[in-house]
Amino acid sequence: MDADADALVVGAIDMHCHHGPDPHRERSVDAAEAVREADSLGLGAVVLKSHAYPTGPIAILMQKTVERVRVFGGICCDFEVGGLNPAAVEVALRTGAKVVWMPTFSSVIDRRKLSLPGPGIPLLGDGDRLVPEVQEILRLVREHDAVVATGHIDLAEQFAVVDAARALGVRVLMTHALETLVGPDHTLAHVLELADRGAMIEFTYLTCIPGGFAATEAPDTFARAMAAVGPERAIMSTDFGQTRSPHPAEGMRLFIAEMLRCGLPPRAIDLMARRNPARLLGLA
């Protein structure tokens, strides 16, 4: 199994890699370490993620330090960048961002679930329609051939974003399926409905790592969920960067090995860890 994981991690793409510096919490790696370790393991690409600031310029600089791995940035539409701020999103997309996450820790559900101060950022306005700023952000994502991800927004907001994105021809990703410590409580039935509406589904190792401090699902349950969604509609990423988790690059290898042990065939893992994220990022 480990030999298969060593082979499959070559060319794998982690679209959810946390790193320091981080104003909210200590991280296990800075951007340089994350990218260098990904390059040494042979990963195909990483997307650097911060809840607090755009990471595109960091990605551009990090790209100069490695030989093989592709490095991309992103932006979360949280309070730190002005919330649902099309101007900030446009600047991020022009400076190396490839993924635009809807609000994460600034979402309405996270402000309540995590007991964070103040109200969150709602995406739905009158008549439960998306506010104009979201529509403008989706148009910018389309213009720059990027990806919109749901972040930590509530389920009704996720369905609205997925429907609007697909109507515009924007690639859309549901962020960390079955994770309930942040974002909305939801079930596999909700995940399947989002996939049926056109979303690619992200499964992150943080949600199921055995003994992990944030794990909410058993690995075999996670593997069965991936099979139910279908590997052609899913991606694997880590969501790592926490001090108590493996480093992200090694975490990707461990995730692949864990899913092999749970019975997922190598072809399915190849789709979820390599081919599908490559298509999302425009690399294939």
C-alpha positions as CSV (number, residue, x, y, z in Angstrom):
1,M,0.0,0.0,0.0
2,D,2.7,2.5,0.9
3,A,4.6,1.8,-2.3
4,D,1.3,2.5,-4.2
5,A,0.9,5.7,-2.2
6,D,4.4,6.8,-3.0
7,A,3.7,6.4,-6.7
8,L,0.2,8.0,-6.6
9,V,1.4,11.1,-4.7
10,V,3.7,12.0,-7.6
11,G,1.6,14.5,-9.5
12,A,-1.0,14.8,-6.8
13,I,-2.5,18.2,-6.2
14,D,-3.4,19.6,-2.8
15,M,-5.9,22.4,-3.3
16,H,-6.2,23.1,0.5
17,C,-2.8,23.8,2.0
18,H,-2.6,26.1,5.1
19,H,0.7,27.8,6.0
20,G,2.2,30.5,8.1
21,P,2.3,33.3,8.8
22,D,-1.2,33.2,10.1
23,P,-2.7,35.9,12.3
24,H,-5.2,33.5,13.9
25,R,-3.2,30.4,14.8
26,E,0.2,28.8,14.8
27,R,1.0,26.7,11.7
28,S,3.2,23.7,11.2
29,V,4.8,25.1,8.0
30,D,5.4,28.4,6.4
31,A,4.8,28.8,2.6
32,A,8.4,28.0,1.7
33,E,8.4,24.8,3.7
34,A,5.1,23.7,2.4
35,V,6.1,24.2,-1.2
36,R,9.6,22.7,-0.8
37,E,8.2,19.6,0.8
38,A,5.6,19.2,-1.9
39,D,8.3,19.5,-4.5
40,S,10.5,16.9,-2.9
41,L,7.6,14.4,-2.7
42,G,6.8,15.0,-6.4
43,L,3.4,16.7,-6.0
44,G,2.0,18.3,-9.1
45,A,0.6,21.4,-7.5
46,V,-0.4,23.1,-4.3
47,V,-2.9,25.9,-3.6
48,L,-1.8,28.0,-0.6
49,K,-4.7,29.1,1.6
50,S,-5.1,31.8,4.2
51,H,-8.3,32.8,5.9
52,A,-7.0,36.3,6.3
53,Y,-5.1,37.4,3.2
54,P,-4.7,36.7,-0.5
55,T,-1.9,34.3,-1.2
56,G,-1.3,34.8,-4.9
57,P,1.8,37.0,-4.6
58,I,3.3,34.5,-2.2
59,A,2.6,31.7,-4.7
60,I,4.3,33.6,-7.5
61,L,7.4,34.1,-5.3
62,M,7.4,30.5,-4.1
63,Q,7.2,29.3,-7.7
64,K,10.7,30.7,-8.2
65,T,12.1,28.4,-5.5
66,V,11.0,25.0,-6.8
67,E,11.6,22.9,-9.9
68,R,8.5,20.7,-10.5
69,V,5.5,21.6,-8.3
70,R,3.1,24.3,-9.6
71,V,2.1,26.9,-6.9
72,F,-1.1,28.8,-6.8
73,G,-2.8,31.2,-4.4
74,G,-6.3,32.1,-3.5
75,I,-8.5,34.4,-1.5
76,C,-11.1,33.9,1.2
77,C,-13.9,36.5,1.1
78,D,-13.7,37.1,4.9
79,F,-13.8,40.3,6.9
80,E,-10.0,40.8,6.6
81,V,-10.3,41.5,2.8
82,G,-13.5,43.4,3.1
83,G,-15.9,40.4,2.9
84,L,-17.7,40.0,-0.4
85,N,-15.4,42.5,-2.0
86,P,-15.2,42.3,-5.8
87,A,-12.3,44.7,-6.0
88,A,-10.2,42.6,-3.6
89,V,-11.1,39.5,-5.5
90,E,-10.2,41.1,-8.8
91,V,-6.8,42.1,-7.5
92,A,-6.2,38.6,-6.1
93,L,-7.1,37.0,-9.4
94,R,-4.7,39.3,-11.3
95,T,-1.9,38.4,-8.9
96,G,-1.8,34.7,-8.8
97,A,-5.1,33.5,-7.1
98,K,-6.7,30.5,-8.7
99,V,-9.3,29.7,-6.1
100,V,-11.9,32.1,-4.5
101,W,-13.4,30.8,-1.3
102,M,-16.7,32.2,-0.1
103,P,-16.5,33.4,3.6
104,T,-14.9,30.9,6.0
105,F,-14.5,32.1,9.6
106,S,-16.5,35.2,8.6
107,S,-19.5,33.1,7.5
108,V,-22.8,33.5,9.4
109,I,-22.7,29.8,10.5
110,D,-19.1,30.0,11.7
111,R,-19.6,33.2,13.8
112,R,-22.3,31.3,15.6
113,K,-20.8,27.8,15.7
114,L,-17.4,29.0,16.9
115,S,-18.7,31.8,19.2
116,L,-16.9,34.4,17.2
117,P,-17.8,38.1,17.9
118,G,-20.2,39.9,15.7
119,P,-22.5,38.9,12.9
120,G,-21.3,36.9,9.9
121,I,-21.4,37.8,6.2
122,P,-24.7,36.7,4.6
123,L,-24.8,35.7,0.9
124,L,-28.5,35.7,0.5
125,G,-30.7,38.8,0.5
126,D,-34.3,39.6,-0.4
127,G,-36.2,36.6,-1.6
128,D,-33.2,34.3,-0.7
129,R,-31.4,35.5,-3.8
130,L,-27.6,35.9,-3.9
131,V,-26.5,39.4,-3.1
132,P,-25.1,41.4,-6.1
133,E,-21.5,41.2,-4.8
134,V,-21.5,37.4,-5.1
135,Q,-22.8,37.6,-8.6
136,E,-20.0,40.0,-9.5
137,I,-17.4,37.8,-7.9
138,L,-18.7,34.8,-9.9
139,R,-18.3,36.9,-13.1
140,L,-14.8,37.8,-12.1
141,V,-13.9,34.1,-11.5
142,R,-15.3,33.2,-14.9
143,E,-13.3,36.0,-16.6
144,H,-10.1,34.8,-15.0
145,D,-10.7,31.1,-15.5
146,A,-10.5,30.4,-11.8
147,V,-12.5,28.3,-9.3
148,V,-15.1,29.3,-6.7
149,A,-15.2,27.2,-3.6
150,T,-18.0,27.3,-1.0
151,G,-15.9,27.9,2.1
152,H,-17.8,27.6,5.3
153,I,-21.1,29.1,4.2
154,D,-24.5,27.6,5.2
155,L,-26.2,25.0,3.1
156,A,-28.8,27.2,1.5
157,E,-26.0,29.6,0.5
158,Q,-24.0,26.7,-0.9
159,F,-26.9,25.5,-3.1
160,A,-27.4,29.1,-4.3
161,V,-23.7,29.6,-5.1
162,V,-23.4,26.2,-6.9
163,D,-26.5,26.9,-9.0
164,A,-25.4,30.4,-10.0
165,A,-21.8,29.3,-10.7
166,R,-22.9,26.5,-13.0
167,A,-25.3,28.8,-14.8
168,L,-22.4,31.1,-15.6
169,G,-20.1,28.2,-16.5
170,V,-17.9,28.7,-13.5
171,R,-16.0,25.7,-12.0
172,V,-17.3,25.2,-8.4
173,L,-16.0,23.2,-5.5
174,M,-17.8,22.2,-2.3
175,T,-15.3,22.8,0.5
176,H,-14.4,19.8,2.8
177,A,-17.5,17.6,2.5
178,L,-18.7,16.0,5.8
179,E,-16.7,18.4,7.9
180,T,-19.0,19.8,10.6
181,L,-16.6,21.4,13.1
182,V,-16.8,24.4,10.9
183,G,-19.4,25.3,8.3
184,P,-22.9,23.8,8.3
185,D,-24.0,20.5,9.7
186,H,-24.8,18.4,6.7
187,T,-25.1,14.8,5.5
188,L,-24.0,12.7,2.6
189,A,-27.4,13.3,1.0
190,H,-26.6,17.1,0.9
191,V,-23.2,16.4,-0.6
192,L,-24.8,14.2,-3.3
193,E,-27.3,16.8,-4.1
194,L,-24.6,19.4,-4.5
195,A,-22.7,17.1,-6.8
196,D,-25.8,16.4,-8.8
197,R,-26.2,20.2,-9.3
198,G,-22.7,20.4,-10.7
199,A,-20.3,20.9,-7.9
200,M,-17.0,19.1,-7.6
201,I,-16.7,17.7,-4.1
202,E,-13.6,18.1,-1.9
203,F,-12.8,15.5,0.7
204,T,-10.0,16.6,3.1
205,Y,-7.9,14.3,5.2
206,L,-8.3,16.6,8.2
207,T,-11.9,15.4,8.4
208,C,-11.0,11.7,8.8
209,I,-7.4,11.3,9.8
210,P,-7.2,8.5,12.4
211,G,-6.7,10.0,15.8
212,G,-6.8,13.5,14.4
213,F,-7.9,16.3,16.7
214,A,-10.4,17.5,14.1
215,A,-11.6,14.2,12.7
216,T,-15.4,13.9,12.4
217,E,-15.6,10.8,10.2
218,A,-14.0,7.4,10.3
219,P,-11.7,6.7,7.3
220,D,-13.8,3.8,6.0
221,T,-16.9,6.0,6.2
222,F,-15.1,8.6,4.3
223,A,-14.0,6.2,1.6
224,R,-17.6,4.9,1.2
225,A,-18.8,8.6,0.8
226,M,-16.2,9.1,-1.9
227,A,-17.4,6.0,-3.7
228,A,-21.0,7.2,-3.4
229,V,-20.2,10.6,-4.9
230,G,-18.2,9.0,-7.6
231,P,-14.4,9.6,-8.1
232,E,-15.2,11.5,-11.3
233,R,-16.9,14.2,-9.1
234,A,-14.5,14.4,-6.2
235,I,-11.1,15.6,-5.2
236,M,-8.8,14.7,-2.3
237,S,-6.9,17.4,-0.4
238,T,-5.4,17.8,3.0
239,D,-6.6,21.0,4.8
240,F,-3.4,20.5,6.8
241,G,-1.1,23.1,8.3
242,Q,-2.2,22.7,11.9
243,T,0.6,22.1,14.4
244,R,-0.9,18.8,15.5
245,S,-1.3,17.5,11.9
246,P,1.3,16.0,9.5
247,H,2.8,18.5,7.2
248,P,0.6,19.0,4.2
249,A,2.8,17.3,1.6
250,E,3.3,14.2,3.7
251,G,-0.4,14.4,4.7
252,M,-1.3,14.0,1.1
253,R,0.7,10.8,0.8
254,L,-0.8,9.5,4.1
255,F,-4.3,10.3,2.8
256,I,-3.7,8.3,-0.4
257,A,-2.3,5.4,1.6
258,E,-5.3,5.5,4.0
259,M,-7.8,5.4,1.2
260,L,-6.0,2.5,-0.5
261,R,-6.3,0.6,2.8
262,C,-10.0,1.4,2.9
263,G,-10.4,-0.3,-0.5
264,L,-10.5,2.6,-2.9
265,P,-8.9,1.4,-6.2
266,P,-5.8,3.3,-7.5
267,R,-7.7,4.5,-10.6
268,A,-10.2,6.3,-8.3
269,I,-7.5,7.9,-6.3
270,D,-5.7,8.9,-9.5
271,L,-8.9,10.8,-10.5
272,M,-9.4,12.4,-7.2
273,A,-5.9,13.3,-6.3
274,R,-4.4,14.1,-9.7
275,R,-6.7,14.4,-12.7
276,N,-9.8,16.1,-11.3
277,P,-7.9,18.9,-9.4
278,A,-5.7,19.4,-12.5
279,R,-8.9,20.0,-14.5
280,L,-10.2,22.4,-11.9
281,L,-7.0,24.4,-12.0
282,G,-6.8,24.4,-15.8
283,L,-3.7,22.2,-15.8
284,A,-5.3,19.5,-17.9
